[in-house]
Amino acid sequence: MTKKLYYTSTKTSQWDTEIRQIIVENGFYYITLEETAFYPEGGGQPADTGKIEGITVLDVIKDNDGKILHKMERRPDSEIVHCELDWPRRFDHMQQHSGQHLLSAVCRELFDSNTVSFHLGKEYLTIDIMAGFQWSEVHTAAAEKLVNQYIIENREILIYYVTNEQLQTLPVVKMPKVSENIRIVEIDGIEYNPCGGTHVGRTGEIGLIKIFKAEKQKELTRLYFKCGFRALNDYSESLGILSALSTKFNTGRTEILNRVEKLENDYKQLLSANENLKLENANFLADSLLAENGGGFISHIFEDSSMKELLYLAGTIVKKEKVTVLLASRKEQKVILSHSGDSPFHCGQYFKAELGSYNGKGGGNERTAQAGFASQNDLIAFYQYSVEKLGQNPRA
């Protein structure tokens, strides 16, 4: 059986050992070692990575027989190998996992809320707790204050094995799934927790814990948080963004929200003014085109207008008079066909019947249809064809 350095010597990051077995499967090499500090995925904690003889360890797996398999793309050339753990990744997992234990313990202590699941992702951690109440910022503040107080107190984290009989004397958080070789993670004076993961030696090594979001998950509350260097990096990134905004707005950090609110209000006023101008412009264009109304059919091709503007214009025209309108945009290579609804002419059916001959795609209902074309030549050809056909009988 492989000696598990990740349990007996949690801070080992480099070691030399002997290869015991190599299994080749699906083009990968699965290697077992005499001793390993590579932790296999389990209990919510991801597997370690690193190198064996300079070759990347892609994954670490514990098989059904309890073997620790190191997945690699090729096998080392020698039987005695030098192993290097990705220590920053391992220590991050230790900080996060220990931090999760501590935060879960605080949620039980303060709110009698048990943790029912735990996820350690690349960016953040989550715990799902049975809160039984609506979680608020008040609860977040209380949990953060106490959990970081326990970090400051630098409580010892003890790890040891107990028998099933000894287990019955401990106030464990939950009963383990195994009945022998039961591994206990004890945070001094706080909790006893059966766990197979890797942990720091004292709560002070967790560094800090920051809860940054809480959300309702049916009957559960999910807390999103970061510990240690993750929390520090997140703070540094957020501070960088805040400082950049402070410089951009030439104001103190505490005034940024006021400046943003002012910008929002100014933007809303500009939008309102722009809508009024668009309405006036659409009315002007509509009246101009209606003045050229020839037998209930209006057509015009615009160079730079957007489809949104043409939709607005077409809607304005058909509200003013009972006409059929065909408008086109060279810029966007699109057309719109519309009428006020009092005509039996079906715009969507017309497009469906005619677009294929002009490499056009689109559709619509009986009152309005839109289409786009692969080229301006196709657009112009369809536009001219429709002007000729619909201009003769726009209400057919």
BAKOL-366242 format. One record per residue (C-alpha): residue number from 1; residue in three letters; x, y, z. Coordinates in nm, 4 decimals, padded with zeros to 6 digits. Layout:
- NUM / ALA / X / Y / Z .
...
***
This chain:
- 1 / MET / 00.0000 / 00.0000 / 00.0000 .
- 2 / THR / 00.1319 / 00.3448 / -00.0944 .
- 3 / LYS / 00.2431 / 00.5587 / 00.2006 .
- 4 / LYS / 00.0210 / 00.8690 / 00.2034 .
- 5 / LEU / 00.2487 / 01.1630 / 00.2697 .
- 6 / TYR / -00.0473 / 01.3986 / 00.2245 .
- 7 / TYR / -00.1651 / 01.2634 / 00.5604 .
- 8 / THR / 00.1592 / 01.1905 / 00.7452 .
- 9 / SER / 00.3551 / 01.4939 / 00.6210 .
- 10 / THR / 00.1108 / 01.7522 / 00.4866 .
- 11 / LYS / 00.3765 / 02.0126 / 00.4057 .
- 12 / THR / 00.5958 / 01.7839 / 00.1943 .
- 13 / SER / 00.6226 / 01.9326 / -00.1536 .
- 14 / GLN / 00.9248 / 01.7459 / -00.2976 .
- 15 / TRP / 01.0389 / 01.3881 / -00.2428 .
- 16 / ASP / 01.2085 / 01.0937 / -00.4121 .
- 17 / THR / 01.0394 / 00.7568 / -00.4283 .
- 18 / GLU / 01.0111 / 00.4360 / -00.6289 .
- 19 / ILE / 00.7554 / 00.3423 / -00.8932 .
- 20 / ARG / 00.5590 / 00.0350 / -00.7858 .
- 21 / GLN / 00.3300 / -00.0246 / -01.0820 .
- 22 / ILE / 00.2429 / 00.1224 / -01.4232 .
- 23 / ILE / -00.0947 / 00.0647 / -01.5903 .
- 24 / VAL / -00.1467 / 00.1735 / -01.9519 .
- 25 / GLU / -00.5045 / 00.2591 / -02.0482 .
- 26 / ASN / -00.6513 / 00.4651 / -02.3342 .
- 27 / GLY / -00.3109 / 00.6107 / -02.4174 .
- 28 / PHE / -00.2397 / 00.7302 / -02.0598 .
- 29 / TYR / -00.0049 / 00.5942 / -01.7949 .
- 30 / TYR / -00.1422 / 00.5369 / -01.4438 .
- 31 / ILE / 00.1461 / 00.5118 / -01.1996 .
- 32 / THR / 00.1500 / 00.3985 / -00.8379 .
- 33 / LEU / 00.4349 / 00.5093 / -00.6103 .
- 34 / GLU / 00.5967 / 00.3760 / -00.2953 .
- 35 / GLU / 00.4929 / 00.7004 / -00.1265 .
- 36 / THR / 00.3053 / 01.0042 / -00.2499 .
- 37 / ALA / 00.2087 / 01.3514 / -00.1386 .
- 38 / PHE / -00.0331 / 01.3862 / -00.4324 .
- 39 / TYR / -00.3841 / 01.3989 / -00.2867 .
- 40 / PRO / -00.6515 / 01.2158 / -00.4916 .
- 41 / GLU / -00.9813 / 01.3922 / -00.5480 .
- 42 / GLY / -01.2353 / 01.3192 / -00.2759 .
- 43 / GLY / -01.4628 / 01.4685 / -00.0126 .
- 44 / GLY / -01.5202 / 01.7840 / -00.2153 .
- 45 / GLN / -01.1481 / 01.8570 / -00.2485 .
- 46 / PRO / -00.9884 / 01.8494 / -00.5979 .
- 47 / ALA / -00.6841 / 01.6353 / -00.6703 .
- 48 / ASP / -00.3310 / 01.7719 / -00.6507 .
- 49 / THR / -00.1178 / 01.8303 / -00.9562 .
- 50 / GLY / 00.2565 / 01.8614 / -01.0109 .
- 51 / LYS / 00.5361 / 01.6695 / -01.1828 .
- 52 / ILE / 00.7054 / 01.3308 / -01.1606 .
- 53 / GLU / 01.0522 / 01.3392 / -01.3177 .
- 54 / GLY / 00.9494 / 01.6611 / -01.4904 .
- 55 / ILE / 00.6391 / 01.4985 / -01.6455 .
- 56 / THR / 00.3066 / 01.6655 / -01.5626 .
- 57 / VAL / 00.0664 / 01.4768 / -01.3372 .
- 58 / LEU / -00.2720 / 01.5286 / -01.5038 .
- 59 / ASP / -00.4884 / 01.3768 / -01.2319 .
- 60 / VAL / -00.4676 / 01.1721 / -00.9144 .
- 61 / ILE / -00.7270 / 00.8996 / -00.8616 .
- 62 / LYS / -00.8043 / 00.6569 / -00.5820 .
- 63 / ASP / -00.9361 / 00.3355 / -00.7379 .
- 64 / ASN / -01.1766 / 00.0841 / -00.5870 .
- 65 / ASP / -00.8864 / -00.1142 / -00.4400 .
- 66 / GLY / -00.7512 / 00.1930 / -00.2611 .
- 67 / LYS / -00.4560 / 00.2402 / -00.4981 .
- 68 / ILE / -00.3401 / 00.5975 / -00.5626 .
- 69 / LEU / -00.3030 / 00.6340 / -00.9401 .
- 70 / HIS / -00.1083 / 00.9222 / -01.0954 .
- 71 / LYS / -00.2337 / 00.9902 / -01.4492 .
- 72 / MET / 00.0390 / 01.0929 / -01.6973 .
- 73 / GLU / 00.0842 / 01.1214 / -02.0746 .
- 74 / ARG / 00.4108 / 00.9249 / -02.0666 .
- 75 / ARG / 00.6028 / 00.7154 / -01.8173 .
- 76 / PRO / 00.9265 / 00.8236 / -01.6460 .
- 77 / ASP / 01.2468 / 00.6668 / -01.7749 .
- 78 / SER / 01.3732 / 00.5632 / -01.4304 .
- 79 / GLU / 01.2253 / 00.3584 / -01.1479 .
- 80 / ILE / 01.3424 / 00.5994 / -00.8780 .
- 81 / VAL / 01.1675 / 00.9282 / -00.9460 .
- 82 / HIS / 01.1732 / 01.2849 / -00.8163 .
- 83 / CYS / 00.8287 / 01.4227 / -00.7404 .
- 84 / GLU / 00.7254 / 01.7873 / -00.7126 .
- 85 / LEU / 00.3880 / 01.8928 / -00.5822 .
- 86 / ASP / 00.2199 / 02.2099 / -00.7109 .
- 87 / TRP / 00.2483 / 02.3542 / -00.3616 .
- 88 / PRO / 00.0571 / 02.6827 / -00.4147 .
- 89 / ARG / -00.2395 / 02.4790 / -00.5396 .
- 90 / ARG / -00.2162 / 02.2339 / -00.2488 .
- 91 / PHE / -00.1853 / 02.5084 / 00.0134 .
- 92 / ASP / -00.4789 / 02.6883 / -00.1446 .
- 93 / HIS / -00.6885 / 02.3734 / -00.1078 .
- 94 / MET / -00.5758 / 02.3364 / 00.2533 .
- 95 / GLN / -00.6726 / 02.6977 / 00.3296 .
- 96 / GLN / -01.0092 / 02.6640 / 00.1602 .
- 97 / HIS / -01.0973 / 02.3277 / 00.3145 .
- 98 / SER / -01.0004 / 02.4312 / 00.6660 .
- 99 / GLY / -01.1824 / 02.7606 / 00.6150 .
- 100 / GLN / -01.4941 / 02.5710 / 00.5117 .
- 101 / HIS / -01.4824 / 02.3636 / 00.8315 .
- 102 / LEU / -01.4469 / 02.6784 / 01.0385 .
- 103 / LEU / -01.7248 / 02.8729 / 00.8636 .
- 104 / SER / -01.9609 / 02.5744 / 00.8843 .
- 105 / ALA / -01.8858 / 02.5494 / 01.2566 .
- 106 / VAL / -01.9649 / 02.9196 / 01.3026 .
- 107 / CYS / -02.2965 / 02.8817 / 01.1169 .
- 108 / ARG / -02.3908 / 02.6024 / 01.3575 .
- 109 / GLU / -02.2778 / 02.8005 / 01.6601 .
- 110 / LEU / -02.4522 / 03.1266 / 01.5695 .
- 111 / PHE / -02.7588 / 03.0128 / 01.3770 .
- 112 / ASP / -02.7958 / 02.6388 / 01.4487 .
- 113 / SER / -02.7552 / 02.5876 / 01.0731 .
- 114 / ASN / -02.5913 / 02.2677 / 00.9543 .
- 115 / THR / -02.3934 / 02.2404 / 00.6317 .
- 116 / VAL / -02.5399 / 01.9809 / 00.3945 .
- 117 / SER / -02.2975 / 02.0203 / 00.1021 .
- 118 / PHE / -01.9649 / 02.1799 / 00.0135 .
- 119 / HIS / -01.8050 / 02.2700 / -00.3203 .
- 120 / LEU / -01.4455 / 02.3816 / -00.3725 .
- 121 / GLY / -01.4155 / 02.5358 / -00.7198 .
- 122 / LYS / -01.1337 / 02.7154 / -00.8992 .
- 123 / GLU / -01.2713 / 03.0620 / -00.8222 .
- 124 / TYR / -01.4734 / 03.0314 / -00.5023 .
- 125 / LEU / -01.6205 / 02.7964 / -00.2424 .
- 126 / THR / -01.9803 / 02.7351 / -00.1498 .
- 127 / ILE / -02.1583 / 02.5720 / 00.1393 .
- 128 / ASP / -02.5291 / 02.4954 / 00.1445 .
- 129 / ILE / -02.6725 / 02.5361 / 00.4921 .
- 130 / MET / -03.0115 / 02.4639 / 00.6500 .
- 131 / ALA / -03.0706 / 02.8187 / 00.7685 .
- 132 / GLY / -03.4444 / 02.8070 / 00.8339 .
- 133 / PHE / -03.4658 / 03.1861 / 00.7948 .
- 134 / GLN / -03.4026 / 03.4596 / 00.5396 .
- 135 / TRP / -03.0269 / 03.5193 / 00.5344 .
- 136 / SER / -02.9329 / 03.8871 / 00.5368 .
- 137 / GLU / -02.6287 / 04.1136 / 00.5524 .
- 138 / VAL / -02.6651 / 04.1079 / 00.9308 .
- 139 / HIS / -02.6056 / 03.7328 / 00.9336 .
- 140 / THR / -02.3119 / 03.7687 / 00.6946 .
- 141 / ALA / -02.1501 / 04.0323 / 00.9161 .
- 142 / ALA / -02.1960 / 03.8214 / 01.2308 .
- 143 / ALA / -02.0559 / 03.5065 / 01.0677 .
- 144 / GLU / -01.7553 / 03.6916 / 00.9211 .
- 145 / LYS / -01.6759 / 03.8575 / 01.2531 .
- 146 / LEU / -01.6714 / 03.5347 / 01.4533 .
- 147 / VAL / -01.4988 / 03.3178 / 01.1935 .
- 148 / ASN / -01.2175 / 03.5694 / 01.1541 .
- 149 / GLN / -01.1939 / 03.6018 / 01.5318 .
- 150 / TYR / -01.1245 / 03.2280 / 01.5484 .
- 151 / ILE / -00.8593 / 03.2744 / 01.2790 .
- 152 / ILE / -00.6913 / 03.5485 / 01.4841 .
- 153 / GLU / -00.6952 / 03.3224 / 01.7894 .
- 154 / ASN / -00.4839 / 03.0756 / 01.5854 .
- 155 / ARG / -00.6594 / 02.7683 / 01.7199 .
- 156 / GLU / -00.4786 / 02.4392 / 01.6695 .
- 157 / ILE / -00.6175 / 02.1981 / 01.4082 .
- 158 / LEU / -00.5513 / 01.8413 / 01.5179 .
- 159 / ILE / -00.5819 / 01.5378 / 01.2917 .
- 160 / TYR / -00.5931 / 01.1833 / 01.4290 .
- 161 / TYR / -00.7582 / 00.8446 / 01.3893 .
- 162 / VAL / -01.0098 / 00.6886 / 01.6259 .
- 163 / THR / -01.1863 / 00.3561 / 01.6529 .
- 164 / ASN / -01.5608 / 00.3252 / 01.6206 .
- 165 / GLU / -01.5822 / 00.2904 / 01.9986 .
- 166 / GLN / -01.3782 / 00.6074 / 02.0566 .
- 167 / LEU / -01.5939 / 00.7886 / 01.8020 .
- 168 / GLN / -01.8990 / 00.7402 / 02.0234 .
- 169 / THR / -01.7383 / 00.9595 / 02.2908 .
- 170 / LEU / -01.6799 / 01.2557 / 02.0566 .
- 171 / PRO / -01.9390 / 01.5260 / 01.9724 .
- 172 / VAL / -01.8769 / 01.4886 / 01.5981 .
- 173 / VAL / -02.0512 / 01.7115 / 01.3461 .
- 174 / LYS / -02.1708 / 01.4085 / 01.1490 .
- 175 / MET / -02.1201 / 01.0347 / 01.1574 .
- 176 / PRO / -01.8605 / 00.9008 / 00.9101 .
- 177 / LYS / -01.9400 / 00.6546 / 00.6324 .
- 178 / VAL / -01.6602 / 00.4198 / 00.7466 .
- 179 / SER / -01.6462 / 00.2174 / 01.0657 .
- 180 / GLU / -01.2672 / 00.1820 / 01.1004 .
- 181 / ASN / -00.9609 / 00.4041 / 01.0513 .
- 182 / ILE / -01.1871 / 00.6999 / 01.1182 .
- 183 / ARG / -00.9967 / 01.0239 / 01.0583 .
- 184 / ILE / -01.0979 / 01.3184 / 01.2774 .
- 185 / VAL / -01.0189 / 01.6835 / 01.2050 .
- 186 / GLU / -01.0499 / 01.8710 / 01.5337 .
- 187 / ILE / -01.0442 / 02.2494 / 01.5573 .
- 188 / ASP / -00.9472 / 02.3132 / 01.9173 .
- 189 / GLY / -01.2504 / 02.4108 / 02.1227 .
- 190 / ILE / -01.4751 / 02.4411 / 01.8169 .
- 191 / GLU / -01.5598 / 02.1099 / 01.6465 .
- 192 / TYR / -01.4782 / 01.7460 / 01.5738 .
- 193 / ASN / -01.5333 / 01.6543 / 01.2099 .
- 194 / PRO / -01.4694 / 01.3195 / 01.0337 .
- 195 / CYS / -01.2849 / 01.4196 / 00.7149 .
- 196 / GLY / -01.0383 / 01.2768 / 00.4629 .
- 197 / GLY / -00.9111 / 01.6067 / 00.3222 .
- 198 / THR / -00.5891 / 01.8012 / 00.3757 .
- 199 / HIS / -00.5817 / 02.0891 / 00.6233 .
- 200 / VAL / -00.3567 / 02.3564 / 00.7669 .
- 201 / GLY / -00.2112 / 02.3113 / 01.1167 .
- 202 / ARG / -00.3681 / 02.6138 / 01.2843 .
- 203 / THR / -00.6599 / 02.8438 / 01.2045 .
- 204 / GLY / -00.4175 / 03.1348 / 01.1630 .
- 205 / GLU / -00.2900 / 02.9724 / 00.8424 .
- 206 / ILE / -00.6352 / 03.0185 / 00.6871 .
- 207 / GLY / -00.5507 / 03.3903 / 00.6762 .
- 208 / LEU / -00.9004 / 03.5358 / 00.6457 .
- 209 / ILE / -01.2488 / 03.4427 / 00.5277 .
- 210 / LYS / -01.4743 / 03.6695 / 00.3232 .
- 211 / ILE / -01.8362 / 03.5868 / 00.2358 .
- 212 / PHE / -01.9246 / 03.7708 / -00.0843 .
- 213 / LYS / -02.2706 / 03.6382 / -00.1696 .
- 214 / ALA / -02.5650 / 03.4508 / -00.0210 .
- 215 / GLU / -02.8544 / 03.3148 / -00.2229 .
- 216 / LYS / -03.1648 / 03.1073 / -00.1602 .
- 217 / GLN / -03.1581 / 02.7495 / -00.2940 .
- 218 / LYS / -03.5083 / 02.6125 / -00.2250 .
- 219 / GLU / -03.5033 / 02.5295 / 00.1470 .
- 220 / LEU / -03.1268 / 02.5916 / 00.1697 .
- 221 / THR / -02.9049 / 02.8998 / 00.1790 .
- 222 / ARG / -02.5899 / 02.8937 / -00.0338 .
- 223 / LEU / -02.2943 / 03.0983 / 00.0897 .
- 224 / TYR / -02.0193 / 03.1949 / -00.1551 .
- 225 / PHE / -01.6869 / 03.2730 / 00.0100 .
- 226 / LYS / -01.3097 / 03.2776 / -00.0284 .
- 227 / CYS / -01.0303 / 03.2049 / 00.2160 .
- 228 / GLY / -00.6666 / 03.3011 / 00.2534 .
- 229 / PHE / -00.4776 / 03.4068 / -00.0575 .
- 230 / ARG / -00.7933 / 03.3716 / -00.2673 .
- 231 / ALA / -00.9633 / 03.6323 / -00.0516 .
- 232 / LEU / -00.6533 / 03.8538 / -00.0613 .
- 233 / ASN / -00.6281 / 03.8292 / -00.4407 .
- 234 / ASP / -00.9973 / 03.9071 / -00.4753 .
- 235 / TYR / -00.9555 / 04.2124 / -00.2511 .
- 236 / SER / -00.6522 / 04.3287 / -00.4510 .
- 237 / GLU / -00.8411 / 04.2913 / -00.7798 .
- 238 / SER / -01.1458 / 04.4733 / -00.6440 .
- 239 / LEU / -00.9300 / 04.7497 / -00.4986 .
- 240 / GLY / -00.7554 / 04.7909 / -00.8349 .
- 241 / ILE / -01.0908 / 04.8345 / -01.0098 .
- 242 / LEU / -01.2100 / 05.0765 / -00.7420 .
- 243 / SER / -00.8894 / 05.2807 / -00.7621 .
- 244 / ALA / -00.9131 / 05.2955 / -01.1423 .
- 245 / LEU / -01.2713 / 05.4224 / -01.1158 .
- 246 / SER / -01.1654 / 05.6737 / -00.8536 .
- 247 / THR / -00.8974 / 05.8067 / -01.0879 .
- 248 / LYS / -01.1321 / 05.8076 / -01.3879 .
- 249 / PHE / -01.3976 / 06.0046 / -01.2027 .
- 250 / ASN / -01.1384 / 06.2176 / -01.0222 .
- 251 / THR / -01.3089 / 06.1555 / -00.6915 .
- 252 / GLY / -01.2625 / 05.9643 / -00.3664 .
- 253 / ARG / -01.3651 / 05.6013 / -00.3498 .
- 254 / THR / -01.6580 / 05.6776 / -00.1218 .
- 255 / GLU / -01.8025 / 05.9169 / -00.3805 .
- 256 / ILE / -01.7912 / 05.6787 / -00.6772 .
- 257 / LEU / -02.1487 / 05.5552 / -00.6290 .
- 258 / ASN / -02.2776 / 05.9130 / -00.6251 .
- 259 / ARG / -02.0917 / 05.9830 / -00.9491 .
- 260 / VAL / -02.2297 / 05.6669 / -01.1092 .
- 261 / GLU / -02.5841 / 05.7600 / -01.0049 .
- 262 / LYS / -02.5370 / 06.1034 / -01.1582 .
- 263 / LEU / -02.4117 / 05.9450 / -01.4818 .
- 264 / GLU / -02.7141 / 05.7148 / -01.4860 .
- 265 / ASN / -02.9509 / 06.0082 / -01.4438 .
- 266 / ASP / -02.7722 / 06.2069 / -01.7149 .
- 267 / TYR / -02.7867 / 05.9051 / -01.9455 .
- 268 / LYS / -03.1595 / 05.8613 / -01.8872 .
- 269 / GLN / -03.2159 / 06.2282 / -01.9707 .
- 270 / LEU / -03.0115 / 06.1915 / -02.2901 .
- 271 / LEU / -03.2094 / 05.8817 / -02.3865 .
- 272 / SER / -03.5337 / 06.0700 / -02.3306 .
- 273 / ALA / -03.4117 / 06.3637 / -02.5383 .
- 274 / ASN / -03.2903 / 06.1266 / -02.8098 .
- 275 / GLU / -03.6265 / 05.9502 / -02.8213 .
- 276 / ASN / -03.8002 / 06.2853 / -02.8612 .
- 277 / LEU / -03.5663 / 06.3766 / -03.1467 .
- 278 / LYS / -03.6242 / 06.0403 / -03.3116 .
- 279 / LEU / -03.9977 / 06.0907 / -03.2803 .
- 280 / GLU / -03.9763 / 06.4353 / -03.4374 .
- 281 / ASN / -03.7493 / 06.3061 / -03.7159 .
- 282 / ALA / -03.9740 / 06.0072 / -03.7828 .
- 283 / ASN / -04.2785 / 06.2336 / -03.8002 .
- 284 / PHE / -04.0976 / 06.4649 / -04.0426 .
- 285 / LEU / -03.9834 / 06.1765 / -04.2653 .
- 286 / ALA / -04.3258 / 06.0139 / -04.2457 .
- 287 / ASP / -04.4980 / 06.3350 / -04.3575 .
- 288 / SER / -04.2452 / 06.3796 / -04.6395 .
- 289 / LEU / -04.2964 / 06.0248 / -04.7661 .
- 290 / LEU / -04.6725 / 06.0463 / -04.7309 .
- 291 / ALA / -04.6666 / 06.3598 / -04.9427 .
- 292 / GLU / -04.5268 / 06.1412 / -05.2193 .
- 293 / ASN / -04.7865 / 05.8707 / -05.1607 .
- 294 / GLY / -04.8718 / 05.7054 / -05.4850 .
- 295 / GLY / -05.1885 / 05.4995 / -05.4696 .
- 296 / GLY / -05.1473 / 05.3665 / -05.1172 .
- 297 / PHE / -04.7882 / 05.2446 / -05.1573 .
- 298 / ILE / -04.4756 / 05.4123 / -05.0170 .
- 299 / SER / -04.1187 / 05.2956 / -05.0794 .
- 300 / HIS / -03.7790 / 05.4408 / -04.9994 .
- 301 / ILE / -03.4227 / 05.3171 / -04.9699 .
- 302 / PHE / -03.1933 / 05.4713 / -04.7067 .
- 303 / GLU / -02.8143 / 05.4711 / -04.7114 .
- 304 / ASP / -02.7209 / 05.4658 / -04.3408 .
- 305 / SER / -03.0390 / 05.4122 / -04.1405 .
- 306 / SER / -03.0507 / 05.1196 / -03.8989 .
- 307 / MET / -03.3245 / 04.8595 / -03.9052 .
- 308 / LYS / -03.4467 / 04.9860 / -03.5692 .
- 309 / GLU / -03.4934 / 05.3331 / -03.7179 .
- 310 / LEU / -03.6787 / 05.1935 / -04.0206 .
- 311 / LEU / -03.9104 / 04.9921 / -03.7975 .
- 312 / TYR / -03.9926 / 05.3058 / -03.6034 .
- 313 / LEU / -04.0481 / 05.5039 / -03.9224 .
- 314 / ALA / -04.2672 / 05.2370 / -04.0797 .
- 315 / GLY / -04.4767 / 05.2187 / -03.7653 .
- 316 / THR / -04.5180 / 05.5968 / -03.7645 .
- 317 / ILE / -04.6315 / 05.6014 / -04.1298 .
- 318 / VAL / -04.8940 / 05.3255 / -04.1012 .
- 319 / LYS / -05.0383 / 05.4936 / -03.7929 .
- 320 / LYS / -05.0916 / 05.8125 / -03.9918 .
- 321 / GLU / -05.2496 / 05.6609 / -04.3043 .
- 322 / LYS / -05.3731 / 05.3324 / -04.4505 .
- 323 / VAL / -05.0806 / 05.2549 / -04.6765 .
- 324 / THR / -04.8322 / 04.9763 / -04.7502 .
- 325 / VAL / -04.4713 / 05.0698 / -04.6769 .
- 326 / LEU / -04.1493 / 04.9190 / -04.8140 .
- 327 / LEU / -03.8284 / 05.0588 / -04.6622 .
- 328 / ALA / -03.4707 / 04.9405 / -04.7167 .
- 329 / SER / -03.1291 / 05.0048 / -04.5591 .
- 330 / ARG / -02.8177 / 04.9746 / -04.7746 .
- 331 / LYS / -02.5991 / 04.9845 / -04.4626 .
- 332 / GLU / -02.7584 / 04.6794 / -04.3023 .
- 333 / GLN / -02.8796 / 04.5155 / -04.6268 .
- 334 / LYS / -03.2275 / 04.4733 / -04.4854 .
- 335 / VAL / -03.5858 / 04.5609 / -04.5768 .
- 336 / ILE / -03.9135 / 04.6007 / -04.3895 .
- 337 / LEU / -04.2597 / 04.5651 / -04.5354 .
- 338 / SER / -04.5572 / 04.6859 / -04.3333 .
- 339 / HIS / -04.9167 / 04.8058 / -04.3488 .
- 340 / SER / -05.1758 / 04.9315 / -04.1042 .
- 341 / GLY / -05.3700 / 04.6041 / -04.0825 .
- 342 / ASP / -05.6763 / 04.6919 / -04.2827 .
- 343 / SER / -05.5459 / 04.5160 / -04.5958 .
- 344 / PRO / -05.5839 / 04.1446 / -04.6786 .
- 345 / PHE / -05.2233 / 04.1502 / -04.8050 .
- 346 / HIS / -05.0013 / 03.9211 / -04.5929 .
- 347 / CYS / -04.6477 / 04.0611 / -04.5588 .
- 348 / GLY / -04.4966 / 03.7428 / -04.4153 .
- 349 / GLN / -04.6398 / 03.5198 / -04.6873 .
- 350 / TYR / -04.5120 / 03.7574 / -04.9564 .
- 351 / PHE / -04.1577 / 03.7373 / -04.8175 .
- 352 / LYS / -04.1799 / 03.3597 / -04.7884 .
- 353 / ALA / -04.2802 / 03.3313 / -05.1534 .
- 354 / GLU / -04.0301 / 03.5807 / -05.2994 .
- 355 / LEU / -03.7149 / 03.5959 / -05.0849 .
- 356 / GLY / -03.5612 / 03.2711 / -05.2077 .
- 357 / SER / -03.5090 / 03.4126 / -05.5569 .
- 358 / TYR / -03.2939 / 03.6942 / -05.4120 .
- 359 / ASN / -03.0847 / 03.5080 / -05.1498 .
- 360 / GLY / -03.2877 / 03.6710 / -04.8768 .
- 361 / LYS / -03.3831 / 03.5353 / -04.5355 .
- 362 / GLY / -03.6591 / 03.6603 / -04.3140 .
- 363 / GLY / -04.0275 / 03.6448 / -04.2382 .
- 364 / GLY / -04.3071 / 03.7991 / -04.0393 .
- 365 / ASN / -04.6811 / 03.8152 / -03.9889 .
- 366 / GLU / -04.9669 / 03.9567 / -04.1907 .
- 367 / ARG / -04.8895 / 04.3195 / -04.0982 .
- 368 / THR / -04.5084 / 04.3356 / -04.0817 .
- 369 / ALA / -04.2150 / 04.1395 / -04.2237 .
- 370 / GLN / -03.8368 / 04.1857 / -04.2237 .
- 371 / ALA / -03.5581 / 04.0350 / -04.4307 .
- 372 / GLY / -03.1818 / 04.0462 / -04.4743 .
- 373 / PHE / -02.9725 / 03.9808 / -04.7835 .
- 374 / ALA / -02.6309 / 03.8374 / -04.8576 .
- 375 / SER / -02.5291 / 04.1357 / -05.0719 .
- 376 / GLN / -02.6403 / 04.4848 / -05.1633 .
- 377 / ASN / -02.7067 / 04.3647 / -05.5191 .
- 378 / ASP / -02.9569 / 04.1106 / -05.3879 .
- 379 / LEU / -03.1134 / 04.3780 / -05.1659 .
- 380 / ILE / -03.1540 / 04.6256 / -05.4527 .
- 381 / ALA / -03.2893 / 04.3596 / -05.6872 .
- 382 / PHE / -03.5536 / 04.2490 / -05.4369 .
- 383 / TYR / -03.6386 / 04.6083 / -05.3501 .
- 384 / GLN / -03.6871 / 04.7078 / -05.7150 .
- 385 / TYR / -03.8905 / 04.3947 / -05.7884 .
- 386 / SER / -04.1169 / 04.4605 / -05.4891 .
- 387 / VAL / -04.1594 / 04.8293 / -05.5770 .
- 388 / GLU / -04.2721 / 04.7322 / -05.9244 .
- 389 / LYS / -04.5027 / 04.4528 / -05.8092 .
- 390 / LEU / -04.6539 / 04.6105 / -05.4999 .
- 391 / GLY / -04.6673 / 04.9585 / -05.6464 .
- 392 / GLN / -04.9135 / 04.8359 / -05.9033 .
- 393 / ASN / -05.1432 / 04.6711 / -05.6478 .
- 394 / PRO / -05.0288 / 04.7415 / -05.2896 .
- 395 / ARG / -05.3448 / 04.6071 / -05.1300 .
- 396 / ALA / -05.3744 / 04.2842 / -05.3238 .
***
